[in-house]
Amino acid sequence: MKAEVTVKENYEFRRIYRKGKSAVSPWLVLYCQKNRQGRTRLGVTVSTKLGKAVVRNRVRRRLREIWRLNQDVLQPGWDIILVARGRAVRTSYQKLNDAYLRLLEETGLLRKEKE
């Protein structure tokens, strides 16, 4: 993933947590806030409580791939943070993908279909 499409800095994470919208599922928590850059950026957080480095990195890779494959349905210009919850370690890729799409719909980040 390119550096310009990631949220990296601590102050950016804190700003999005404090001022952004959020939605919750049993597997993920999604925080989002509009940015001024015109492109959507992603930040992923996986706690050390979920397991050792191999487990955390697997969850992180899955979440980044889900985001990458669903970029075309996202509205541009948002900062998104995905926080993995404990169940994300043992769940299937498809359930994570469905949960992600449902959270996008809850927060209003899905692109409107033009008729």
N, C-alpha and C positions, 0 to 999 in steps of 0.2 A: 504494500500500500504506500502510495506517495506521501511524503511529509506534508504537502500542502492540503491534504484532505483529512488530516488527523488533528484531533484536539490533544495537545501534549502538555501544555503548561498548567501548573497547579492552580494559578489564579483563574484560568479559564474554566477549569472543572468547578471551582468554588462558585464562580459567577453563575454558571448554568444550574448548579444544585440550588443556589439561593433564589434566583430570579426566574428560572425556567418552569415550564409545565412538566408534569410527570404522570406516568401511567404504570400500573403494576400488574404482573401476572405471576403465577406460581414459579416460573422459571427465570423471568427477567424483570428489571425495572428500567424504564426508559425516561430519560430527562431530555428536554429539548428547549431551545431558545433560538429565536430569529437572529441571524447575523447580518453584517453589512457587506459580506464578501461576494454574495451572489452564487456561492457554491455550498453544497452540503458537506459538513465535516463530521467525522466519527471519533468518539473516544470510547474505549472499552475498559471496564474495571472488573477485575476478578480477585476476590479476597484470598488471602493465604489460608483462610478457614476452609476453603473448598478442597484443598489438597496440596500436594507437592507441585513442583514446577511443571512436570510433564502434564499433569491433569489440568492445571490452570492454563497452560499454553494451548492445549487441545480445545478447551472451551473458548479461549480468545480467538483462535483460528476459525472455529465454527462461526462465531458471531461476526467476524470480519467478512467471511465468505457470504453469509446471509445478507449482510448489508450491501456487498458488492453486486450480488445477483439481483437485488431488488432496487437498485438505484433509479431505474427508469420509472418506478411508480412513486418516487419521492418528489415533493415540491422542492425546488432549489432554494438555497439561502438559509439553511438551518444548521445549527450545531446540535448533534445528537450524542448523548452518552448512554451506553448500554451497561448496566450493572448485572452481572450474573449472580443468581441466587443458588442456594445449595442443590436444588433439584436439577439444575442445568447440567451438572456433571453426569448424571445417570440417564438423562432423557435422550430421545432420538433427535436427529437433525430435523426431521419433518415437524415434530412438535415445537422445536425452537423457532423454526421458520413461521409456523402458524401463529405462535405467540407474538413474534415480532410484527407480523402484518396486522394482527389485531390491535397491538399497542399503537402502531402508526395510525390506524383508523380512529382510535380513541382520542388521540392528540390532534387529529386533523391534518396530518402530514402527508396523507395520500393525495396524489395528483387527481384533480377532477377530470373526469372523462368528458371530452368535447363531443357533442352530438351533431 
